[in-house]
Amino acid sequence: MSAATGKVPLEFEAVIGLETHAELGTRSKMFCSCAVVDSTRAEPNTSVCPVCAGMPGVLPVVNRKAVEYALRVAVALQCQVAPISIFARKNYFYPDLPKGYQISQYEQPLARNGCLAISISSGERQMRIRRVHLEEDTGKLTHVSGEREAYSLVDLNRAGVPLLEIVTEPDMHSAQEVRLFAMALRSVLRYLGVNSGDMQKGVLRIEPNISVRPQGSSELGTRTEVKNLNSFRALEHSVAFEIERQIDLIQHGEKVLQETRGWDEAREVTYLQRRKEAEDDYRYFPEPDLPPLVIDPTWLEQVQSSLPELPGAKLIRFREEYALSVYDAGVLTAEPAVADYFESVVAAVPPVAPKVVANWITGDLFGQLNQAGMDIEQLRISPQEFAALLLMLHSGEINQNTARTVLAQMFQSGQPARAIVSQRGLAQVSDLIQVAGLVSRVLAENPEQVAAYRGGKQALEKWFFGQVMRLARGQANPQLVQRELERQLYQSK
């Protein structure tokens, strides 16, 4: 199997489920009032109290906003929300877990039995969601390797941050499906405003559970879990590699062991971290310091009615309302900020077709953003100013090439399009007499090419066009140049 394509040999089938941990974007932690801080920027151990540090004698209190955010996700994923759910203690000993246990949910989670659709080459597929439950995050370990000794540092700023775990059924069968689902789930979380989706900072952690089985079999094979994945690329490539590794083991008569594996980005291989624990190893039991979590039906209805338009519904509306392709609508609705920007531009330039707006945003504007490593939220060009640029192009004040030049200047300086055009003298030359003069000059200065054209080399017409545009510094009206060239060249025959 090729890791690049993620295709599985016909005699085997990959079976993949995902466990996603999403930090909920609350201001305080899950069971205490400590502020949630950016663990990549804040000084270590500066947002810690006796509760999240696991001191004896302290009592946790549930964060209402975290529960509300969790309900938003559960409803958006079409889950059945439990009227009563129970917190439990998940017991294990690790340096970043100060209490020696993690408060989570086990037998009675917040929600079950949801689904999320993804679009694949064969059509739309519904991926089932097994459960959605609340828990707290652990601390962060930094491993230091020196010449004389190796040690680890513990930062508890992240300990106790609200986490939402979303567990799918093993419904995916390729690395590509895993990536598509992960991207769709991230998009939903961002639309709901509950998670930033920043995988590099670890606020969204997606861990695949992978097994393979003979084609046509209904039994699940032994699974492995992969961690340390901080991008969609790493997710897709690690799944593809792990499928290939397991198939190779089986074909050589070896067993696949249940284990947790890490991802080596540099070598693009998975490696053993530890043997996988079974659920019994965690010795779950109900959290004695927290009462059952009871969801008021009225509150649940309020949460449901307050949900924004989700990416799947928005994609359908973009296709119908703006006559966009599935691809264009998918690109524009993947991020809520991009969708809002597009609709604001469309509303500001009624004469310009939405397809033209989509092409400029997904093409030239995205190109500028990617080159600068920026998100659309950081863009200095307002939708109204972007619309003004497209309106100048639509009215013939500037041509396509000039519009691209102006957009680049707008991106760098934040200046309005009209000011840039005026200051740099970039207005399109649409005066017929001026264009005719430019064409006459080019033909007069290139008699050999004119003679060759007369001799039947029709392709030279494009060369003449380029010379006229160069002489006009790219500002001549292309349609006018083309018509005048044809007129003068035919006259010269």
C-alpha positions as CSV (number, residue, x, y, z in Angstrom):
1,M,0.0,0.0,0.0
2,S,1.2,3.5,-0.8
3,A,1.3,5.9,2.2
4,A,0.7,8.7,-0.3
5,T,-2.6,7.3,-1.6
6,G,-3.8,5.5,1.5
7,K,-5.2,2.6,-0.6
8,V,-5.6,-0.8,1.0
9,P,-4.9,-4.0,-0.9
10,L,-8.1,-5.7,-1.9
11,E,-7.6,-8.8,0.4
12,F,-7.6,-6.5,3.5
13,E,-9.9,-3.9,4.8
14,A,-8.9,-1.1,7.2
15,V,-11.2,-0.3,10.1
16,I,-10.7,3.0,11.8
17,G,-12.4,5.0,14.6
18,L,-11.4,8.3,16.0
19,E,-11.1,9.7,19.5
20,T,-11.1,13.5,19.5
21,H,-10.2,15.6,22.5
22,A,-11.3,19.3,22.0
23,E,-10.5,21.9,24.6
24,L,-13.6,23.9,25.2
25,G,-13.0,27.7,24.9
26,T,-14.2,28.7,28.3
27,R,-12.5,31.4,30.4
28,S,-12.1,29.2,33.5
29,K,-11.3,25.5,34.0
30,M,-13.7,22.6,34.3
31,F,-13.9,22.2,38.0
32,C,-12.4,25.4,39.5
33,S,-12.2,29.2,38.8
34,C,-8.6,29.2,37.5
35,A,-8.2,31.1,34.2
36,V,-7.6,29.0,31.0
37,V,-4.4,30.3,29.6
38,D,-2.4,29.6,26.4
39,S,0.0,26.9,27.7
40,T,2.4,27.7,24.8
41,R,2.9,31.3,26.0
42,A,2.0,31.6,29.7
43,E,4.7,31.2,32.4
44,P,4.5,27.6,33.7
45,N,2.3,26.9,36.8
46,T,0.9,30.4,37.0
47,S,-2.8,29.4,36.6
48,V,-3.1,26.7,39.3
49,C,-5.1,26.4,42.5
50,P,-5.5,23.6,45.1
51,V,-8.4,22.0,43.1
52,C,-6.5,21.6,39.8
53,A,-3.3,20.8,41.6
54,G,-5.0,17.9,43.3
55,M,-4.6,19.0,46.9
56,P,-6.5,16.9,49.6
57,G,-9.7,18.2,51.0
58,V,-10.8,20.4,48.0
59,L,-14.0,19.9,46.1
60,P,-14.7,20.3,42.4
61,V,-17.6,22.4,41.0
62,V,-18.8,21.9,37.4
63,N,-18.3,24.8,34.9
64,R,-21.8,25.6,33.5
65,K,-20.4,27.2,30.3
66,A,-18.4,24.0,29.6
67,V,-21.6,22.0,29.8
68,E,-23.4,24.4,27.5
69,Y,-20.6,24.2,24.9
70,A,-20.7,20.4,25.2
71,L,-24.4,20.4,24.6
72,R,-24.0,22.6,21.5
73,V,-21.6,20.0,20.0
74,A,-23.8,17.1,21.0
75,V,-26.9,18.7,19.4
76,A,-24.9,19.7,16.2
77,L,-23.8,16.1,15.9
78,Q,-27.4,14.9,16.2
79,C,-26.7,13.0,19.4
80,Q,-29.2,11.8,22.0
81,V,-28.5,13.9,25.0
82,A,-28.9,12.0,28.3
83,P,-31.1,13.8,30.9
84,I,-28.7,12.6,33.6
85,S,-25.0,11.8,33.2
86,I,-22.5,10.8,35.7
87,F,-18.9,11.9,36.3
88,A,-16.4,9.2,37.1
89,R,-12.8,8.8,38.2
90,K,-10.4,7.4,35.7
91,N,-7.4,6.2,37.7
92,Y,-3.9,6.1,36.5
93,F,-0.6,7.4,37.7
94,Y,1.4,9.8,35.5
95,P,3.4,12.9,36.4
96,D,1.1,15.3,34.6
97,L,-2.0,14.0,36.5
98,P,-1.6,15.5,40.0
99,K,-4.6,13.8,41.6
100,G,-3.7,10.4,40.4
101,Y,-7.0,10.2,38.5
102,Q,-8.8,12.2,35.8
103,I,-12.4,13.3,36.3
104,S,-14.3,12.0,33.2
105,Q,-17.5,10.3,32.2
106,Y,-17.7,6.6,31.6
107,E,-20.8,4.4,31.8
108,Q,-23.3,7.3,31.6
109,P,-21.9,10.0,29.2
110,L,-23.5,13.3,28.3
111,A,-24.6,12.1,24.8
112,R,-24.7,9.1,22.5
113,N,-25.6,7.9,19.0
114,G,-24.9,10.9,16.7
115,C,-23.6,11.2,13.2
116,L,-21.6,13.6,10.9
117,A,-21.7,13.4,7.1
118,I,-18.6,13.6,4.9
119,S,-18.4,13.9,1.1
120,I,-16.3,11.3,-0.6
121,S,-15.9,10.4,-4.3
122,S,-18.7,7.9,-4.2
123,G,-21.1,10.4,-2.5
124,E,-22.0,11.4,1.0
125,R,-21.4,9.0,3.9
126,Q,-22.7,9.3,7.5
127,M,-20.1,8.6,10.1
128,R,-21.6,7.5,13.4
129,I,-20.7,9.1,16.7
130,R,-20.7,6.7,19.5
131,R,-20.4,9.1,22.5
132,V,-19.7,12.6,23.5
133,H,-18.6,13.2,27.1
134,L,-17.0,15.8,29.3
135,E,-13.7,15.5,31.2
136,E,-10.7,17.5,32.4
137,D,-7.3,17.9,30.7
138,T,-4.0,16.8,32.2
139,G,-0.9,18.9,32.7
140,K,1.9,19.2,30.2
141,L,5.2,17.5,30.4
142,T,8.4,18.9,28.8
143,H,11.2,16.3,28.4
144,V,14.7,17.6,28.6
145,S,17.7,15.6,27.5
146,G,21.1,16.9,28.7
147,E,24.6,15.7,28.3
148,R,24.7,14.3,31.8
149,E,21.1,13.7,32.7
150,A,17.6,13.6,31.4
151,Y,14.6,14.9,33.2
152,S,11.0,16.1,32.8
153,L,9.3,19.4,33.8
154,V,5.6,19.5,34.8
155,D,3.4,22.5,33.9
156,L,-0.1,22.4,35.5
157,N,-1.5,25.4,33.6
158,R,-3.4,23.0,31.4
159,A,-4.5,20.7,34.2
160,G,-8.3,20.9,34.6
161,V,-9.0,22.7,31.4
162,P,-12.4,21.5,30.0
163,L,-12.2,18.8,27.5
164,L,-14.9,17.3,25.2
165,E,-14.2,13.8,24.0
166,I,-15.9,12.7,20.8
167,V,-15.7,9.0,20.0
168,T,-16.8,7.7,16.6
169,E,-17.8,4.2,15.6
170,P,-15.1,2.3,13.5
171,D,-16.8,3.5,10.3
172,M,-13.8,4.8,8.3
173,H,-11.8,2.6,6.0
174,S,-9.0,4.7,4.6
175,A,-6.6,7.5,5.5
176,Q,-8.4,9.9,3.2
177,E,-11.8,9.3,5.0
178,V,-10.1,9.9,8.3
179,R,-8.8,13.3,7.1
180,L,-12.1,14.3,5.6
181,F,-14.0,13.4,8.8
182,A,-11.4,15.2,11.0
183,M,-11.7,18.4,8.9
184,A,-15.5,18.2,8.9
185,L,-15.5,17.9,12.7
186,R,-13.1,20.7,13.2
187,S,-15.2,22.9,11.0
188,V,-18.3,22.2,13.1
189,L,-16.4,23.0,16.3
190,R,-15.2,26.3,14.9
191,Y,-18.7,27.2,13.6
192,L,-20.1,26.6,17.1
193,G,-17.4,28.8,18.6
194,V,-16.4,26.2,21.2
195,N,-12.9,25.4,20.0
196,S,-10.3,27.2,17.9
197,G,-9.3,24.1,16.0
198,D,-5.6,24.8,16.4
199,M,-4.0,21.3,16.3
200,Q,-0.4,22.7,16.5
201,K,-1.2,24.1,20.0
202,G,-2.9,20.9,21.1
203,V,-6.3,22.4,21.7
204,L,-7.7,19.8,19.2
205,R,-6.2,16.4,19.5
206,I,-7.4,13.6,17.1
207,E,-6.2,10.1,17.8
208,P,-7.1,7.3,15.4
209,N,-7.7,3.7,16.4
210,I,-6.6,1.5,13.5
211,S,-7.0,-2.2,12.7
212,V,-7.1,-4.3,9.6
213,R,-9.1,-7.5,8.8
214,P,-9.5,-9.8,5.8
215,Q,-11.8,-8.4,3.1
216,G,-15.4,-9.5,3.8
217,S,-14.8,-10.4,7.5
218,S,-17.1,-8.9,10.1
219,E,-14.7,-9.4,13.0
220,L,-12.5,-6.5,14.2
221,G,-8.8,-7.0,14.2
222,T,-6.4,-5.9,17.0
223,R,-6.2,-2.1,17.1
224,T,-3.5,0.4,17.7
225,E,-3.9,4.0,18.7
226,V,-1.7,6.7,17.3
227,K,-0.8,9.9,19.2
228,N,1.3,13.0,18.8
229,L,-0.6,14.2,15.7
230,N,-0.5,18.0,15.3
231,S,-1.8,18.4,11.7
232,F,-4.2,16.8,9.2
233,R,-1.3,15.8,7.2
234,A,0.3,13.9,10.1
235,L,-3.1,12.3,10.8
236,E,-3.6,11.1,7.3
237,H,0.0,9.9,6.8
238,S,0.2,8.1,10.2
239,V,-3.0,6.2,9.4
240,A,-1.7,5.2,6.0
241,F,1.6,4.0,7.5
242,E,-0.1,2.1,10.3
243,I,-2.4,0.3,7.9
244,E,0.6,-0.8,5.9
245,R,2.5,-1.8,9.0
246,Q,-0.3,-4.0,10.3
247,I,-0.9,-5.7,6.9
248,D,2.9,-6.4,6.6
249,L,2.9,-8.0,10.1
250,I,-0.1,-10.3,9.2
251,Q,1.4,-11.3,5.9
252,H,4.6,-12.3,7.6
253,G,2.7,-14.4,10.2
254,E,3.2,-12.0,13.1
255,K,0.6,-10.7,15.5
256,V,-0.6,-7.1,15.7
257,L,-0.3,-6.1,19.4
258,Q,-2.7,-3.7,21.1
259,E,-0.6,-0.7,21.9
260,T,-0.3,3.1,21.8
261,R,2.1,4.4,19.2
262,G,3.6,7.8,18.5
263,W,4.2,9.5,15.2
264,D,7.7,10.5,14.1
265,E,7.1,13.4,11.7
266,A,10.7,13.4,10.4
267,R,10.8,9.7,9.5
268,E,7.1,9.4,8.8
269,V,6.8,6.2,10.8
270,T,4.9,5.2,14.0
271,Y,6.8,3.9,17.0
272,L,5.8,2.1,20.2
273,Q,5.0,4.3,23.2
274,R,3.4,1.8,25.5
275,R,1.2,-1.3,25.6
276,K,-2.4,-0.3,25.4
277,E,-4.3,-0.3,28.7
278,A,-7.7,-2.1,28.9
279,E,-10.6,-0.2,30.4
280,D,-10.4,-2.4,33.5
281,D,-6.9,-1.0,34.2
282,Y,-8.4,2.4,34.8
283,R,-10.7,1.2,37.7
284,Y,-13.5,3.6,36.9
285,F,-15.9,4.4,39.7
286,P,-18.4,7.3,40.1
287,E,-16.9,10.6,41.3
288,P,-18.0,10.9,44.9
289,D,-17.5,14.7,45.0
290,L,-19.8,15.5,42.1
291,P,-23.6,15.0,42.0
292,P,-25.2,13.6,38.8
293,L,-25.3,16.2,35.9
294,V,-29.0,16.9,35.2
295,I,-29.9,18.6,31.9
296,D,-33.0,20.7,32.1
297,P,-35.1,20.1,28.9
298,T,-35.8,23.8,28.7
299,W,-32.1,24.6,28.7
300,L,-31.5,22.0,26.1
301,E,-34.2,23.5,23.8
302,Q,-32.6,27.0,24.3
303,V,-29.2,25.6,23.3
304,Q,-30.6,23.9,20.2
305,S,-32.5,27.1,19.1
306,S,-29.3,29.2,19.5
307,L,-27.1,27.1,17.1
308,P,-25.7,28.9,14.1
309,E,-26.1,27.7,10.5
310,L,-23.7,24.7,10.4
311,P,-21.2,24.1,7.6
312,G,-23.2,21.3,6.0
313,A,-26.3,23.4,5.7
314,K,-24.3,26.4,4.6
315,L,-22.6,24.4,1.8
316,I,-26.0,23.4,0.5
317,R,-27.3,27.0,0.7
318,F,-24.2,28.3,-1.1
319,R,-24.7,25.9,-3.9
320,E,-28.3,26.8,-4.4
321,E,-28.2,30.5,-3.7
322,Y,-25.0,31.4,-5.4
323,A,-24.8,28.6,-8.1
324,L,-21.4,27.4,-6.9
325,S,-19.8,24.0,-7.5
326,V,-19.5,21.5,-4.7
327,Y,-15.8,22.2,-4.5
328,D,-16.1,26.0,-4.4
329,A,-18.9,25.8,-1.8
330,G,-16.9,23.4,0.3
331,V,-13.8,25.6,0.3
332,L,-15.8,28.7,1.2
333,T,-17.8,27.1,4.0
334,A,-14.9,25.2,5.6
335,E,-14.2,28.2,7.9
336,P,-16.9,30.5,9.2
337,A,-14.8,33.6,8.8
338,V,-14.2,32.8,5.1
339,A,-17.9,32.2,4.5
340,D,-18.8,35.5,6.2
341,Y,-16.2,37.3,4.2
342,F,-17.5,35.9,0.9
343,E,-21.2,36.7,1.7
344,S,-20.2,40.3,2.7
345,V,-18.3,40.8,-0.6
346,V,-21.2,39.4,-2.7
347,A,-23.7,41.7,-0.9
348,A,-21.5,44.7,-1.7
349,V,-21.1,44.1,-5.4
350,P,-24.5,43.0,-6.9
351,P,-23.3,43.4,-10.5
352,V,-20.5,40.9,-10.0
353,A,-21.5,37.2,-10.2
354,P,-20.9,35.2,-7.0
355,K,-18.8,32.7,-9.0
356,V,-16.4,35.6,-9.9
357,V,-16.2,36.6,-6.2
358,A,-15.5,33.0,-5.3
359,N,-12.7,32.6,-7.9
360,W,-11.0,35.8,-6.6
361,I,-11.2,34.8,-2.9
362,T,-10.2,31.1,-3.3
363,G,-7.5,32.0,-5.9
364,D,-5.7,35.3,-5.6
365,L,-6.7,36.2,-2.1
366,F,-6.0,32.8,-0.6
367,G,-2.7,32.9,-2.5
368,Q,-1.7,36.1,-0.7
369,L,-2.8,34.7,2.7
370,N,-1.0,31.4,2.2
371,Q,2.2,33.2,1.2
372,A,2.1,35.4,4.2
373,G,1.1,32.5,6.6
374,M,-2.0,34.4,7.7
375,D,-5.7,33.6,8.4
376,I,-8.5,35.7,6.9
377,E,-9.2,37.2,10.3
378,Q,-5.8,38.9,10.0
379,L,-6.6,40.4,6.6
380,R,-6.3,44.2,6.3
381,I,-8.7,44.4,3.4
382,S,-12.3,44.8,4.4
383,P,-15.1,43.0,2.4
384,Q,-16.2,46.4,1.2
385,E,-12.8,47.4,-0.2
386,F,-12.4,44.0,-1.8
387,A,-15.8,44.5,-3.4
388,A,-14.7,47.9,-4.6
389,L,-11.7,46.3,-6.4
390,L,-14.0,43.8,-8.1
391,L,-16.4,46.5,-9.1
392,M,-13.6,48.5,-10.8
393,L,-12.6,45.4,-12.7
394,H,-16.2,44.7,-13.6
395,S,-16.8,48.3,-14.9
396,G,-13.6,48.2,-17.0
397,E,-11.7,50.8,-15.0
398,I,-8.9,48.3,-14.6
399,N,-8.1,45.0,-16.3
400,Q,-7.4,41.5,-14.8
401,N,-3.6,41.9,-14.5
402,T,-3.9,45.3,-13.0
403,A,-6.5,44.0,-10.5
404,R,-4.0,41.4,-9.3
405,T,-1.3,44.0,-8.9
406,V,-3.7,46.3,-7.0
407,L,-4.8,43.4,-4.7
408,A,-1.2,42.7,-3.8
409,Q,-0.7,46.3,-2.9
410,M,-3.9,46.3,-0.9
411,F,-2.8,43.2,1.0
412,Q,0.6,44.8,1.9
413,S,-0.6,48.4,2.7
414,G,-4.3,48.1,3.5
415,Q,-5.0,51.0,1.2
416,P,-8.2,51.2,-0.8
417,A,-8.2,50.0,-4.4
418,R,-9.2,53.3,-5.9
419,A,-6.4,55.2,-4.0
420,I,-3.8,52.7,-5.3
421,V,-5.0,52.9,-8.9
422,S,-5.0,56.7,-8.7
423,Q,-1.6,57.1,-7.1
424,R,0.2,54.7,-9.4
425,G,-1.7,55.6,-12.6
426,L,-3.0,52.1,-13.1
427,A,-6.4,53.0,-14.7
428,Q,-7.1,50.9,-17.8
429,V,-6.5,52.5,-21.2
430,S,-9.9,52.2,-23.0
431,D,-9.6,55.2,-25.3
432,L,-9.9,53.8,-28.9
433,I,-7.6,56.4,-30.4
434,Q,-4.9,55.7,-27.8
435,V,-5.2,51.9,-28.3
436,A,-5.1,52.2,-32.0
437,G,-1.9,54.3,-31.7
438,L,-0.3,51.6,-29.6
439,V,-1.2,48.9,-32.1
440,S,0.0,50.9,-35.1
441,R,3.4,51.5,-33.3
442,V,3.9,47.8,-32.6
443,L,3.1,46.8,-36.2
444,A,5.3,49.6,-37.6
445,E,8.3,48.5,-35.4
446,N,8.0,44.8,-36.3
447,P,7.8,44.6,-40.1
448,E,9.3,41.1,-40.2
449,Q,6.7,39.7,-37.9
450,V,4.0,41.5,-39.9
451,A,5.3,39.9,-43.1
452,A,5.4,36.4,-41.4
453,Y,1.8,36.9,-40.3
454,R,0.8,37.8,-43.8
455,G,2.6,34.6,-44.9
456,G,0.3,32.5,-42.8
457,K,1.8,32.4,-39.3
458,Q,-1.5,33.2,-37.5
459,A,0.0,32.4,-34.1
460,L,1.9,35.7,-34.2
461,E,-1.3,37.5,-33.4
462,K,-0.8,36.5,-29.7
463,W,2.8,37.8,-29.9
464,F,1.5,41.2,-31.2
465,F,-1.1,41.3,-28.5
466,G,1.7,40.8,-25.8
467,Q,3.8,43.5,-27.4
468,V,0.9,46.0,-27.3
469,M,0.1,45.1,-23.6
470,R,3.8,45.5,-22.7
471,L,3.9,48.9,-24.4
472,A,0.7,49.9,-22.4
473,R,2.3,48.6,-19.2
474,G,-0.4,46.0,-19.0
475,Q,-3.1,48.7,-18.6
476,A,-4.8,48.5,-22.0
477,N,-8.3,47.1,-22.3
478,P,-7.6,43.6,-23.6
479,Q,-10.8,43.3,-25.6
480,L,-10.2,46.6,-27.3
481,V,-6.6,45.7,-28.1
482,Q,-7.7,42.4,-29.6
483,R,-10.3,44.0,-31.8
484,E,-7.9,46.7,-33.0
485,L,-5.2,44.2,-33.7
486,E,-7.5,42.1,-35.8
487,R,-8.7,45.3,-37.7
488,Q,-5.2,46.6,-38.4
489,L,-3.7,43.2,-39.2
490,Y,-6.5,42.3,-41.6
491,Q,-6.1,45.8,-43.2
492,S,-2.4,45.1,-43.7
493,K,-3.0,41.9,-45.7
